[in-house]
Structure formats: C-alpha cells, structure tokens
Amino acid sequence: MNIGSFAATPEPPYYAVIFTSLRNDDDAVGYDEAAQRMLELAAEQPGFVGVESVRAADGFGVTISYWESEAAISAWKHHVEHTAVRDHGRTGWYEHFEIRVAKVERAYSGPRAER
C-alpha cells in the first residue's frame, strides 16, 4: 500500500468510502501513528481493495478507501480498534469531517497528458 499513489481497484462495481476532514491544532498527539495504523489495519480487512489519501498544509484532507461490498464497509466501521480511533478523532483531532459512501459503477484511467 503506497500512500500518495493511485489505488489498484478492480473492475466495477465496487464501493468507495470518501472521508473528508479538517484537522484542528488542539490535539495532534498520536494522530500520524493512529492514521498509519488505520491504513495498515484496513488493508488487512476482508473486502478491502485500496486507498488514496492526501492532506494539505492547512489540515484539510481526503481519504478514499475502496471496498468490494457494503458488508465489508460495515465490518470495517464496526471493527473494535477502528471504532476507538474514530471516536478519538471526533473529539480530539477533527474540527469537522464528512463521510460519503458511493457505489462505483464505472471507472476510467489513462496516461498522463504530455505537456
């Protein structure tokens, strides 16, 4: 799993969980370690397909995790360690966040345009 690179997703359909967040500066202790652990733990879950994640200097971030099914997403949502870290994030690390779940029906890719 390479953070900052494209996820190797299968042919659709599959699901995307889109997590957008704005970090606060109040409680940065342990954030990077917890985020890395969640990425590693998600990758071990049945039905996990991949992840893409970026964070700007101002604290705004987008993480998209890809899953084979809604059941796999639900299992991840209810994973004990993920639940504990998510609860801490809500009270300590994030000023605001949004979670969206989408079914990917079509996906396209191609070479980077030459400039």
Secondary structure, 3 states (H helix, E strand, C coil): CCCCCCCCCCCCCEEEEEEEEEECCCCCCCHHHHHHHHHHHHHCCCCEEEEEEEECCCCEEEEEEEECCHHHHHHHHCCHHHHHHHHHHHHHHEEEEEEEEEEECCCCCCCCCCC
